Amino acid sequence: MGDDATGAAGAFSKIVGEHDLLTGDAIGPDYAHDEALVGEPVVPRYVARPQTAEQVAELLVAASAAGIPVTARGSGTGLSGAARPHADGLLVSFEKMASIIEIDTANQVAVVQPGVTLADLDTATAEHGLVYQVFPGELSASLGGNVATNAGGMRAVKYGVTRQNVLGVQAALATGELIRAGGKITKISSGYDLTQLIIGSEGTLGLVTEVTLRLYPRLAHSATLLVPFADLEAITRAVPAVLRTGVDPNILEYIDSFTLAAIAQAQGLSLGIPDDIEKTAQAYLVIGLENRDHDRLDGDVVLLGELAESLGALDLYVLEGHSAHALIEARERAFWMGKAAGADDVIDTVVPRAQMHEFLNRARELATEANAGVIGCGHAGDGNVHLAVFCPDDDTRHRLLHQIFATAMELGGAIAGEHGLGRVKAGHYEELEDPAKIALMRRIKAALDPAGILNPGALLTDPNDN
Amino acid sequence: MGDDATGAAGAFSKIVGEHDLLTGDAIGPDYAHDEALVGEPVVPRYVARPQTAEQVAELLVAASAAGIPVTARGSGTGLSGAARPHADGLLVSFEKMASIIEIDTANQVAVVQPGVTLADLDTATAEHGLVYQVFPGELSASLGGNVATNAGGMRAVKYGVTRQNVLGVQAALATGELIRAGGKITKISSGYDLTQLIIGSEGTLGLVTEVTLRLYPRLAHSATLLVPFADLEAITRAVPAVLRTGVDPNILEYIDSFTLAAIAQAQGLSLGIPDDIEKTAQAYLVIGLENRDHDRLDGDVVLLGELAESLGALDLYVLEGHSAHALIEARERAFWMGKAAGADDVIDTVVPRAQMHEFLNRARELATEANAGVIGCGHAGDGNVHLAVFCPDDDTRHRLLHQIFATAMELGGAIAGEHGLGRVKAGHYEELEDPAKIALMRRIKAALDPAGILNPGALLTDPNDN
């Protein structure tokens, strides 16, 4: 360790306390990675565990002064390498800033520290009959990480993604100031929206030290419909029809037959699908409904059942209690199934929902041409397609993904719908995005982080990386 | 006109055509102002009426080169002077970019040019059984102007403001590039969200040349409840209770008794309120409900009626057909009533909704101390308080507004909930906002508009203004 490094360690240690500045062997292997399937773990030089927002701001001042790259880490459940640290860098772990500060029932908001997990928040809001509606599928994820990636999940079709459910943040800027933007208000038209700028910026514009979240009443009644179709095209046609009814499902997913079979087998789930349907159905639509009133829920189930029949559904299963819960939970674990099956990458491309079928056809053709495979499921209501990609050769896979991403963008979509670009997809993004936008984003980055210490190489590539 | 100006006129004229570059007497008085009550009209040196996005971008290049300030204008219905031009400046009027490009029913989006009015959009979407849910109260407003101010309105309590309903933009940057951000997708996590950065930036970061809007099914059945309460405090308590039911009203307004009486008189509206109630009631809650099903709507009316009674409502009127429509329309005209009554300013402060009563009490005390008056109505569900301020002396009014805005901010709110800061409130904002945020916003502004030509003096004050 050189003099500079010793100096930085001393400065960091003075800020968070000796016990909460880890170096060398004290840094456990978890800090070296998130859940991205691509890329190797990187052990950072320093791990700091701040306890207050002021400490976070002071860490950034010290890191700026020493030119040390800073990576933020919540629970490390990200899928794009945005929490993968630099070997010579500082990892700021929010594990000791994990308090729910307030559940304000009159304003229907929660105020939390960034290290709070979705699971803990869900338990706390449930006590008040409220719910934070963003469920990105991994309840051990932290709110800070959710803000950084603009996390989505199944309920986005009704309630939107993180961006629509975060009302305010406190953030530490790279320049050392602690600012507050937004608050317990759903409407604001006073200055540039710094809350929205920071959401989805993957730790490259500031570190979030507190989050104010919009809550909704937790509705008492819910049902899950599983609807087999002969092919995915029928599902793409069914989705707008379902949304046009005004029934407002809170889940609208598709699962291809391979993935459903894998899910059912892995989880020991019996969904009661007869053999002949199972053989004919290539894709399944999953519709989640909720209501404050049980009779209305039943009415909605009947209405959508009739609609599904008219749209060519092969059958319809109303799942209740355990099997409904198990299916949704299994669907949320689809990433882990892909990982267990040996997928070489997972992607979460988004396209306009009416273009989902065309996109998937072209993605499959591209995969076939590359001797690769893609299977998956996705948020049909949002056109957000999750594909497990089986293609072990790095160069071939890069070319294939480039083609798949380009196809999504041609169709009016984007590379990532909810996982973020991180360090894994930043290169693809720069290859495909309008250079004028990339240049503008670099100017914005420089305006917020003049020393360039915040998560270099994530979201935008780092020219110093190679 | 000097040589530079002649040169600029020639350049602008070459871009939009001679017929669509106005100078001197050809510039009508409408171009000199918006609807802000404060400040004098300013006739700009040039008015350009571009027909294409490319022309807008070229105008910005020419204006940048000549150092000419540029102000964008939609319908000129703004209330904060953000569309008030500079005497030596170029006004870009979007009146000739007013086409609805597409209503895409499968993706439930509309793609429009910025000059399209809300009225025209509403007519077009109605034909498809869809609706754009942002109704800021003035249907002659343009979508471009709505994007610039992040316009809100009554239905925000259910559907959010412009920010939540704009999925993508095409924008001309001050540096001359035309960029696209977002699109027909509700979910995106790929790069900084330039759509969100531009929304609400009041023409200071880029000029929007196309907007992609989220549409919803137009529900068939609606009802309006008018609920008198003895005082506003009771309404502040009732609002969270209404929202906790899960009934999800699309309108949740309060109107003070002065304003309701003025509205009723001006519009010749008979609301059927008995004299004794009219004498006792100090404030009214207006609840809008909608449903795809008539029986469900009736059920919701009954449920909220019972709830209102338990919360101390003095009575409850279910308005139907004409009177419901007339009340909502009259409420939307409250600004014009205030103007006609001789108000010296109108403000649209926002606070957390549970703090609305405290805010209004303190605002009234401050007004009394200043020998001034404030009356109003507001979006109770959003804590967004509209006050007509009667205080003719400029200095006294500035001090009073400073105190009222400071009070709102202390309570966790903001100066403007939906009108924007424009040129009228930019000074207040800079007096009251965290200097670190102002400095950051200036850095962001410089990153997007290095020559500083876009709407100087709006949102942020212009150091060159005095």
Interface residues (C-beta under 8 A of the other chain):
Chain A: D104 T105 A106 N107 Q108 V109 G129 T149 N150 A151 G152 A156 V157 G160 V161 R163 Q164 L173 E177 I179 R180 A181 G183 K184 I185 T186 K187 I188 S189 S190 G191 Y192 D193 L194 Q196 L197 I199 G200 S201 L205 P217 L219 P240 L243 R244 T245 G246 V247 R292 D293 R296 G299 D348 V350 V351 P352 R353 A354 H379 D382 G383 N384 G412 G413 A414 I415 A416 G417 E418 H419 G420 L421 K425 Y429 E433 D434 A436 K437 L440 M441 R443 I444 K445 A446 A447 L448 L459 L460
Chain B: D104 T105 A106 N107 Q108 V109 G129 T149 N150 A151 G152 A156 V157 G160 V161 R163 Q164 L173 E177 I179 R180 A181 G183 K184 I185 T186 K187 I188 S189 S190 G191 Y192 D193 L194 Q196 L197 I199 G200 S201 L205 P217 L219 P240 L243 R244 T245 G246 V247 R292 D293 R296 G299 D348 V350 V351 P352 R353 A354 H379 D382 G383 N384 G412 G413 A414 I415 A416 G417 E418 H419 G420 L421 K425 Y429 E433 D434 A436 K437 L440 M441 R443 I444 K445 A446 A447 L448 L459 L460
